[in-house]
Amino acid sequence: MTIFTHLLANFGTEVLAGYGIGARLEFMLTSLAFAVGIASVPIIGMAIGAGRIARARRIAWTAGGVSFVAVGFFGGFFALNPDIWVNIFTDNAAVRAASHEYLSIVGPFLAFVGLAISLYFSSQGAARVIGPVLAQTARLVFVMAGGWWLTSHGAVSTNFFWLAAVSMILLGILAAAAVRFTNWEREV
């Protein structure tokens, strides 16, 4: 978010404020994924400790699915009804327009952030967090490289909003791949 704030500052205070309003929604919605994910940690840890790896994985995928659906539902809802969220923060027309655009583009893809956060916590229960951490690192590198490319090609704010959305998809897919392909068997 710090990188996006820096990149969007070039478009003026209205776009930056509009992005900030949308980012607040992301912060709020990630709390849902955090709650689901953190609840999976001890359950998965117990399953791993009991040697029930398949059960641990089912719990991780269930938690990830719940987070994906819950965060995606609210993200999609506010993408379709941005005024409900935006009206809390501003009545400035330019800020509202930027917020509407950001939420309409990014809102549905917040589901992938919910998935990634939940799977990160599930991976903690399995003591295998390197994959989800690397997924977040890949997202950071993607945003930095994409932001540089967009900036050097004179992109508009809409392009940066799409960069944010695609980075969320990348994060979710990479976190899911990390959980899918990481060995959760205990080493003896």
N, C-alpha and C positions, 0 to 999 in steps of 0.2 A: 504494500500500500504506500510505503514511503517513496518507492520508485515512481509509481503512478502519480502521486502527488507532485513530485518534481517535474515529471513529463507534462502533466496537465496544467501546471502553473503558467506555461507559455501561452495558454489560450485565454487567460484572464480570470479574474476572481469569480465571475459567474459560473464558468465551466468547472473551476476548481471547487467551488461551493456545492455545485450540483453533484459532482463526483463524491464529495465528502458526505452528503446526505445518503447517497447510495451505499457508500462504504459503511456507514453506521448500521444500515440494515444487515449487511454481511456480518458485522461484528455481533449483532444481536442473534442472528440465525445460527451462527457457529456455536453459540451456547447450547442450542438443542443437540447438535452433533456431539459436543463435548459431554453433555449429560449422558447421552446414550453410550458413547464410547467409553467413558470412565467407568460406567457400570459394568461394562464387559470385562474389564481388567481382572478383577478377582475371580470371576466365573471361568474365564479362559485359563487363568493361572492354575486354578484347581483342576480343571480338565487336563491340562498339560502335565501337572504333577501326578495325576492318576494314570497317565499314559493314554488318555482318551483324545488323541490328536484329531480324529475326525469330528468329534463333538466340539472341540475347541474351534475348529474351522467353521463349523455350522453356526456357532455362536457369533463368530467374527462376521460372517456374511449376513447373518440376521441383523446384527447391530448396524452394519454398514447399510443394509437395505432400508432399515427403519430411518436412519439418518438421511439417506438419499431422498426418500419419499417425503419425510417431514420438512427438511430444508427446501427441497424442490417444490413442495406444495406452496409454502409461503413465498418463496422466491418467484414462482410463477404467478401467484395471486397478486403480488405487488408489481410484477411486470405488466399485468393486465389492468391493475387499479393503482397506479402510482400516486394518485392524489391523496389516497388515504395515508400514505407514509409521508409524502412531501409536504402536505399541508401542516404537519406538526412543526416543521422547521422554517418555512419561508412563505412569503407571498410575492416575492420578487419574480417577475415573469421570466427573465432570462435564466435565473437559477432553477426555476421550476422546469423550464424546457430542457436544460442540461440534465437534471435529475430524472425526468421522464425518459429521456433518451438512454441514459445509463441503465436505469432499471429495466427498461423494455428489452435491452440487449442482454444484459448480464443476469437478470433475475432468474430465468429458468436454469441457468448453468450453475447457480449456487448449489444445486443438488450435488454436484461433483466435489465441491469443497466439503459438504457434509459427509459424503462417503469417505473422503480422504482423512478427515479428522477422526472419524469413528474407527477406521481401519488402523490409524496410527495408534490409538489407545488399545485396540485389540492386539496389535503387535507387541505392545508393552506387556500384556498379559502372557504372551508367548516368549517374552524376552528376545524379540527379534525386530527391533525398531529401525535398523539401518536402511531397509528398503523404503519405508515411508519417509524417512528423513531425506534420503536421496531423491525421492519423488518431489519433495518440496524444494530441494536444491535445484533440480532440473527446471521446475517452474520459475524459480528466481532467475536462472540463466536465460530461459526462454523469454521472460519479460524484459530483461536487460537487453538482450540481442534484438528482440522485436521492437522495443522502444527506441533503440539506437537507429534501427533501419527505418522505422516510421518517421522519426525526427529528421533523418538525413534525406528523406524523400518528400518532405513537406506535407505529411499526412494531416488530416483534420481530426478533431477530438473523437469523432465517431469511430475512426480506425483504432484509436487507443482503447475505446470501450470494447471493441471486438477482440483486441489483444487480451484484455482482461478475461473475457468470456472463454476464449480458446485456451488461455493458461489454466483456467479452472478445469476444463475438460482434460487437459494434459495431466494435471495433478491427480484427478480422480482415477484416470486410467492407469497411470504409473503406480499409484498406491495400491490399486486393486491387483495389478500384475505382481507387485512386490509380495503381497500377501499370498497370492496364488502360487508363486514359484519359489517362495522361501521355505526351506525345510524347518518344520516346527518340532521335529523329533528332539527329545532331550539327549544330550551327549552324555555318555556314561564314563 
